[in-house]
């Protein structure tokens, strides 16, 4: 079960993504990692933000960590593919 603090940061991060506030997305990804470093969501959110900011090389280690923590997390695979195929 997610803590209220984690849930709030997740919602804020998702809103930042939807509003294309990718720098804010990075901050919320950091907050999620700080709250629960064993949850793949924070690493994935931060990686997605880096991809949106065209900073793919910074995203890859975060995606590796997210996949290590939760190998079946489909969004991680999507981000890896996107970061490799998008010029």
N, C-alpha and C positions, 0 to 999 in steps of 0.2 A: 504494500500500500504506500502511495506517495504521501509525503508530509505536506501540510498546507504551504509551507515555504517553497518546497520544490514545485508543487502544482502552480503556485502563483508565478514563479519565474518561468515555468514552461509556457503558461498562457501568455505572459508578456512577451516572451521570445517568439511565439507563434504569431502574435499580433505584429511584432516588429517585422517578421518575415513577410506577412501579408501586405504590410504598408511600405515594403522595400526600405526599411531602416536597418540595413545590414550591420552597421557599426553597433547599433543597439543589440542586435542579435548576438554579436560576439560577447557583449557584456552579460547577456542572459545565459549564454552557453557557459561562460566562466562561473556564473553564480550556480548553475546546475551542477557543474563539476565539483565546486566547492562544497555544496550541500551533500551530494552523494557521488563520490568519485568512482563507485562501482556500478553506476547506471550509465548505459550507453547513450542515452538521450542527449545529455549535455555535450558529449564529444561530437555527436552527429550534428547537433544544432550549430555548434561552433564551426564545424567543417563546412556545412552548407553555407554559412555566412561567408567564409573565405572563398568558396566557389563563386558565390554571387558577386563578390568583390574582385573576381579574376585573380585570386591569390591561391591557385590550385595547389602549389607545392606545400603551402602551409596546411592545407586541408588533409593531405594524404596521411600524415602520422596520426591525426585525430581519427580518421576513418579506420585506420588499422587498429587503434585502441578500442573504438566502438565495436568493431567486428570481433576483436579478442574477447570483449566482455559479453557480447551477445551475438554469436555467430549467425543466428537466424533473423536478425533484425533487417528486414527487407530494405529499409530506407538507406542503410549504409551501402549496400550493394549498388543501389541506384546512384548514389553520389559518387562512388568510385568510377562507375561507368561514365557518368556525365563529365567528371573531371578529366577523364582520359580522352573522351571523344569530342568535347567542345573546344574549339580552337582558342 
